[in-house]
């Protein structure tokens, strides 16, 4: 899918504190961004997205590149296939 991009955060990177709270950035055209944040007791849409965008950007930069991420996943899939035999 050409509209999907992913990167893997290898264990060697360590914990990314800013990602301890799950969130989704929603890019709404023409030029609006919302953060959808879930916690144990509620879910909310946040208009002040600066900290969430910064956390995502930090994690994206710390992660393996897209080709490296694909190689990591391919290797793990191969490992799992070997374990099944």
Order of alpha helices (4+ residues) and beta strands (2+ residues): beta-beta-beta-alpha-alpha
